[in-house]
């Protein structure tokens, strides 16, 4: 048998050391804690058979997740703005995917349930984020380094996360809140956030552009979350800000703006509101004004309609009006003689 109990790690360990077709084949893997002897024996039979098949050329060796992660971190992650976060998150659960092949991805996604230092489960969003980076690494290795012959994550089911915020501030509430912020750059930044839908970081980086449709905020690819350029028309109530050299370009950072916003929100009894909720409020105001979800997504810079779909519940009133119009008589309809009355 190739499995033995590792007392130090309190888990079964698979160890393979054979000469096959004149070559020495060695493998060692610590099996998940909690596995029974029967589960370890089953793994032993399956993995031993696979190693024999690979060594004799019956099947191709299956790519290892660790190799894919190394390629991803070396060749692709450095080009991403989230590189530091990717390195940190993939390293945080390295032991969970170490020594496992691509075929283990579905099982990893199903069983990965990390805890913090106090033994409390990590937030679902953190778990999903880590698994997403792992999936991206394996798919990158498959597409760009010919690892494997099919999408390694095609059967990988990601955990569902329901942590969307639905805090919306209407114009009346916004004005009450804004009056609690001293006139100047901080209040101006909050006004821009409400009337443009831009993120706090985007407000800092936007430049004014004279488009054919009128003045607009221009965001370069490096300044947007999805790395795509975006034009956001400047609301008439913001024109005085971008024309004031004391207020534009924006001279304050998003941390100061967020701090001022939170203090103002608490002062008017809206302590649950955050600066980023101004972006959601912009979407709400546009939809209440009759804008289509597609248009809202374009203004906010959503790369996928999935991101905009979170506001679908806000269009219920508009949908009700559209449905109620079905079957109504048109004011321009001309009755034709001899025809029965339409139902």
N, C-alpha and C positions, 0 to 999 in steps of 0.2 A: 504493500500500500504506500501511496505517496503523501498521505496526510498524517500529521501528528499534532498533539495539543501543545501550544506555546503557552507555558504557564506565565511567562512574563507579561505577555499581551492579553492573556486570558481569551484566546481564540485559536481556532484550528489553523494550521499552516499547511499549504500545499507545496511540496518540494518534488521536483522531477529531475532526475539525472540518469540519462540513458545514452547508450551508443546506438545510433540508428543509421543504417546505410554507411557505416564507417565514420560517422561524425557524432561528436558528443553534443547532446541537447540538454540544456539545463534551464530550469525555471523555478522560481520561488514566489509565492504569493500568500500574504496573510488574509485569511477569509474573514468575512464580517463577524463581529462579535454577536453571540446569541445563536449562531448556527449550531444545529445538532450534529451528532456524528453521522447520521444518515444523510444529511444535507451535504456534509463535507465529502462523504464517500461518493455521492452522486456527482459532485463537482470534479472529484478525482478521476472518475471514469470518463466523463465528457472531455475534460481538459487534456487528459493523457491521450485520448483518441485523436483529439485535434492536433496535438503536438506530433504524434506519429504521422498523421496525414500530411502535415506541413513538411516534415523532415523527408518524407518519401516522395514529395512532389505531387501528391494527390490533390491537394488544395493549396491555394496561395496563402501566405501568412497574413493574418488579419492585422490591420494597422492598430497601433496602440494610442490611446487617448493622450498620454503624456507626450508622445512624439508630436502629435498634432498641436498641442498647447505650446510646445517649444518653438515650432515653426511660426505659429501665430504671433507669439510674443516677440520673436526676432524680426519677422519680415512685415507684419501688418500693423500690430498695435502701436509702434512708434509713430505712425502717420495719423493716429487718432487722438483727439483732444482728451479723451477719457483714458489714456494709456495708464496713468498711475492707478486709477481705480480698477482697471482690468487686471493689472498685475497683482494688486492687493487682494481682490476677490477670488481670482483663480488660485492664488497661493493659500487662501484661507481654508480651502477644502481639498487641497492637493492629495492628502492621504486617502480621501474617499474615492478618487478615480485613479490613483496610482496603481500601475500594474494591470489595468483593465483595458480591454479592447473596445473597438467601436460598437460591437454588438451589445455591450453593457450599458450604453447610453439610456435606453428606455428604463432599465432597472434603477439606474442612478437617479433619474428624474422622479421615479416613483417612491424610492426609499430614503432619499436625502432629507433628513429632518434634524438640522443642527440646533444646538442650544448655546446660550451665552455662558459666561463664567459662573453664573449663579444657577445654571441648569434650566433657565427659562427658554422656551422655543424662540428662535429668531423670527422676525416679522416675515410674513409670506412674500412681501416685496423684495426683501433681501435675498431670500432663497431663490426666487425666480430670477433675480438679477444675476446671481452666480451661475445658475444653470444656463441662462441665456448666453453668457460669455463662453461657457464650455461648448455649447452648441455652435456658436459662431466660430470657435477655434477649429472644431472638427470639420465643419463645412468648408472653411477656408482651406484646410489641408487637402480635402477631397477635390475641391475645384481647382486649386492653383498648384498643388504639389502631387497630384495623381495618387493620393492615398485612398485606396478602396475603389470599388467599381460602381458604387451607388451612393446616394445621399445617406450619410451615416445617422442623421437625426430624423429620418422620415417617420419613424415610429416613436419618437420621443415626445411624450405629452407633458407640456409645461403646467405647473400648478396655477390655478386661477387666483387672481388677486383682485379683491374688491375694496380698494382704498381711495376711490375717487372722491374728491371734495365737491360738494354742491353748495357752496356759499356764494350767494350773489348779492351785490349791492346795487340798488337802483339809484337813479340820479339824485333824488331827494336825500337819500341816506349818504350818498357820496359828498354832496355839498355840505351837509352837517359835519361830516368827518373832516373834510378839507379845511373848514374854518378853524379847526382845532390845531392846524399846523401853521406856524408863523409864515407870513408871505415871504417868498424868496425861492431859491432853488429846490428846497425839499417839497414845498407845496406844488411847485411846477412839475417836478418829477412824478408826483402822484397823479396830477391832472393828465399828464401825457399817458401814463399807464392806463387810466380809465378811458380816455378818448381815442386810444390807438390799439389797445390790446397787445402791445409789445411787452415782452418780459423786462424785468428790471435791468438786467445786463444789456439788453438790446437798446434800451433808452439811452444808456451811456454811449453806445457805439454808433448809433444811427447818425446819418448826415442828411441835410436837407437837399432835396433834388427837385429841380424844376421840370416836371414831366409835362407831357402834352395835355394831360387831364387836370393839371394844377400842381401845386407844391405837394411833395410827398417825402416821407422818411425813407431813405434808402439804406438797406442792410446788406453788407457784403456777405459772401458765402461763409467766411471765417467767423462771422459775427452772429450766425443763426444756429439753432440747435440741430437742425437737419442738414446744415451745410449747403443750403440753397439760397440764392439771393432773393430779396423780397422788397417790394415797394408797398408802403402803407400810406394812403392819402392822409394829408394833415387836416384834421377837423378844424373848422373855422374858429372854435373856441381855443385853439392852441396857437393860432397864428401870432398873437402878441408875444408868446413865449419865445418862439424861434426867431423873432425879430429883435429880441432884447439880448444884447451881448452879455448882460449880467446873468442871464438864465440859460443861454444857449451858445456854444455846446454845453451840455449838462456838466456842471462843475463838482457834483457830489456823487459819491459811490453808492451802490445799492444797499450796503449795510446801514449806512446812515439813513437812507430813505426808508428802509424797512423798519428801523427802530422808531423813526418819527411816525410812521404809519400805525404801528402797533400802539403807541402811546395815544394817538388820536382816536383809534378804534375803541380802546378801553374807555376813553373819556366820554364817548357817546353811547356806551353800553353795547358795543359790538366787538367785544374782546375775542370772539372766535375768528374774526376776519384777519386775513394775512394779505400782504402786498400782492402776492401772486393771484389772489382772488379778484383783483381788478381786471385781470385778463379774462377770467370767466364772466365777470360782470359785463365786459365789452361784448362778449358773444351773446349774452342774454339780452342786452339792449338792442343789438342788431336784429336778433330773431324777433323780438317784440315789435320791431319796426318793419317787419315783413321780409327780412333778408333770408335767402335760402341757405341751407346748411353748407352747400358747396361754396357759396360766397363767403360765409363765415370762416370756413376752413382756409380759403385763399388769403383772407386778411390776417388770420392768426399764424399762417405759415405752416399748416399741418401737412406733413408729407403723405399721410394716409388718411382716408375717410374714417378709419376706425377711431382716430383721435377726436374727430368732430362729432362722431356719433353719440358721445356722452351728453351732448346738448339736445338730443332728439326729443327728450320729454318736454322741452320748452316750446316745441312747435305744435303741441296738442291743440291749442286754440286755433291756430292757422289751419290745421287739418280739419277741425270741426267745421270751420267756415266753408272750406272747399267741399266737404261732403254735403253740407246743407244746400249747396248750390245745385246739386244734381237733381234734375227733374223740374227745376223752377222755370217758369215761363220767361222767355227773353222779351224785353220791351220792344224788340224789333221784329218779333214773330208775327207773321200775317196769316190769319186763319183762311183756310181754303174751303170754299163751299162744297158741300157734298161729302166731306170727309168726316168720319166720326171723331168725337172729342178724344184727344189723347189722354191716356191714363196717367 
